[in-house]
Amino acid sequence: MSTAHDIPTLRVRDLGAAFDTYRGTVQVLDGVSFDIAPGEILGVVGESGSGKSTVARMIAGLTPPTAGRIVIDGIDGIDGIDRWADPQGAAALRLRFQMIFQDPYASLNPRWRVDRLIAEPLEVLGLTGSRAGTEERVADALRRVRMSPDDGRRYPHQFSGSASASPSRAPWPAGPSSSSATSPPPRSTSRCRPRCST
């Protein structure tokens, strides 16, 4: 009998992506398959333009795949139950993970202070019921990424080096803890190299 520990957190099968361009249809990904177990980290390695970010965008529901299946926590996200098409299902999934872009400045509004950037998803997802509750959750999120609550009064451009990515990571732990967030430090693996074409 299978248990919750036997079910991969993420299962990708035969994922494909094709984009229409002025030169015709370009097949970017073909037959990408991998599993990620609870507490596991997967590193996808490839040349620039090989489709690494496209895979991540499809898993996050930002880009629709043209082929294949994505299964999250044992629930099919492409065939069968489309949880990204269902607002309640999508909201539940977004509490479990988030996209962290390579360029943090591209994903953060430069006119907003860090505390407002972190507070927005909390309020949109209805995770806090009061202003005081939001402020406490924001402060806790900043501490979890080794920042001070006082850093919430700063703007994204006021951080430099590796610290510039911390504000974009902070909203994720602000949500309810998932099974992987409370587990021991995850082990790393790099056993997936997608078959890609440019």
C-alpha positions in Angstrom: 0.0 0.0 0.0 1.4 3.4 -1.0 1.8 6.1 1.6 2.0 9.9 1.3 5.8 9.6 1.4 5.7 7.4 -1.8 3.9 10.1 -3.8 6.3 12.6 -5.5 5.7 16.2 -4.7 6.1 16.9 -8.4 5.9 14.5 -11.3 6.5 15.7 -14.9 5.9 13.3 -17.8 6.7 13.9 -21.5 6.4 17.7 -21.2 6.6 19.6 -24.4 6.4 23.2 -25.5 6.1 24.7 -29.0 5.9 28.4 -29.8 4.6 30.1 -33.0 7.1 32.6 -34.5 7.3 34.5 -37.7 9.5 31.7 -39.0 6.9 29.0 -38.1 6.4 26.8 -35.1 9.5 26.2 -32.9 9.7 23.1 -30.7 11.4 24.3 -27.5 10.9 21.2 -25.3 10.2 17.6 -26.1 9.8 14.6 -23.8 10.9 16.2 -20.5 10.2 13.8 -17.5 11.3 13.8 -13.9 10.1 13.3 -10.3 10.8 15.4 -7.3 10.3 13.6 -3.9 9.4 15.4 -0.7 12.5 17.2 0.6 14.4 16.8 -2.6 15.9 19.6 -4.8 16.3 19.1 -8.5 18.8 21.1 -10.5 18.1 21.4 -14.3 21.3 22.2 -16.2 21.4 23.4 -19.8 22.6 26.0 -22.3 21.0 29.4 -22.5 17.7 29.1 -24.4 17.4 25.3 -23.9 14.1 25.6 -22.0 15.0 25.6 -18.3 12.9 28.6 -17.5 10.1 27.4 -19.8 9.8 24.1 -17.7 9.6 26.2 -14.5 7.0 28.5 -16.0 4.8 25.6 -17.1 5.0 24.0 -13.6 4.0 27.3 -12.0 1.1 27.6 -14.4 2.5 30.7 -16.2 3.0 29.0 -19.6 0.6 26.3 -20.9 2.4 23.2 -22.2 1.6 21.8 -25.6 2.2 18.2 -24.5 2.7 16.1 -21.4 1.4 16.0 -17.8 2.3 17.8 -14.6 1.2 16.1 -11.4 1.4 18.0 -8.1 1.0 16.1 -4.8 -0.6 13.2 -6.7 -3.2 15.5 -8.4 -3.0 15.9 -12.1 -2.6 19.5 -13.1 -2.9 19.1 -16.9 -5.0 16.1 -17.7 -8.1 15.4 -15.7 -8.4 18.0 -13.0 -6.9 21.3 -14.2 -6.1 22.9 -10.9 -4.7 26.0 -12.6 -8.0 26.6 -14.3 -9.9 26.3 -11.0 -9.4 29.5 -8.9 -9.7 27.7 -5.6 -7.3 24.9 -6.7 -4.8 27.5 -8.1 -4.9 29.4 -4.8 -4.2 26.3 -2.8 -1.2 25.4 -5.0 0.2 28.9 -4.8 0.5 28.5 -1.1 2.8 25.6 -1.6 5.4 27.1 -4.0 6.3 30.2 -5.9 8.4 31.3 -8.8 11.7 33.1 -7.9 13.0 34.8 -11.0 16.7 35.0 -11.9 16.5 38.8 -11.9 14.8 39.9 -8.7 14.4 43.5 -10.0 12.3 42.2 -12.9 9.7 40.7 -10.5 9.6 43.4 -7.8 7.8 46.7 -8.2 10.6 49.3 -7.7 8.0 51.9 -6.4 6.9 49.7 -3.5 8.6 49.1 -0.2 9.6 45.6 0.6 7.0 45.3 3.3 4.2 46.1 0.8 5.6 43.6 -1.7 5.4 40.9 0.9 2.0 41.9 2.2 0.2 41.9 -1.1 0.1 38.1 -1.7 -0.9 37.7 2.0 -3.9 40.0 1.5 -4.8 38.7 -1.9 -4.9 35.1 -0.7 -6.8 36.1 2.5 -4.1 34.8 4.9 -4.4 37.7 7.4 -7.5 39.3 8.9 -6.1 42.5 10.2 -3.4 45.1 9.5 -1.6 44.0 12.7 -1.7 40.4 11.6 -0.3 41.3 8.2 2.5 43.3 9.7 3.5 40.3 12.0 3.4 37.9 9.1 5.6 40.3 7.0 8.1 40.6 9.8 8.2 36.8 10.3 8.7 36.3 6.5 11.7 38.7 6.6 13.2 36.9 9.5 12.9 33.6 7.7 15.1 34.8 4.9 17.6 36.3 7.4 16.5 39.9 7.0 15.5 42.3 9.7 11.9 43.5 9.9 13.4 47.0 9.6 14.4 46.0 6.0 10.7 46.1 5.1 10.9 49.9 5.0 13.5 49.8 2.2 13.0 49.6 -1.6 14.3 46.7 -3.8 17.1 48.9 -5.3 18.5 49.5 -1.9 19.7 45.9 -1.6 22.9 44.7 -3.4 24.6 41.5 -4.2 23.0 38.2 -3.0 20.8 40.2 -0.6 18.8 41.6 -3.6 17.1 38.2 -4.1 15.9 38.0 -0.5 12.8 40.2 -0.9 11.6 38.0 -3.7 12.1 34.9 -1.6 10.4 36.3 1.5 6.7 35.9 0.5 6.9 32.1 0.1 7.4 31.2 3.8 4.8 33.8 4.7 2.1 31.2 3.8 1.2 28.1 5.7 4.1 25.6 6.0 4.1 22.8 3.5 5.5 19.3 4.2 8.8 20.2 2.6 9.2 23.5 4.5 9.2 21.8 7.8 11.4 18.8 6.8 15.1 18.4 7.5 17.5 20.1 5.0 16.8 18.6 1.6 19.3 16.6 -0.4 20.4 17.7 -3.8 20.2 15.9 -7.1 20.9 16.8 -10.7 19.7 13.6 -12.5 17.5 15.4 -15.0 18.8 16.8 -18.3 15.8 17.5 -20.5 15.9 16.7 -24.2 15.6 20.2 -25.6 16.0 21.8 -29.0 16.4 25.4 -29.9 
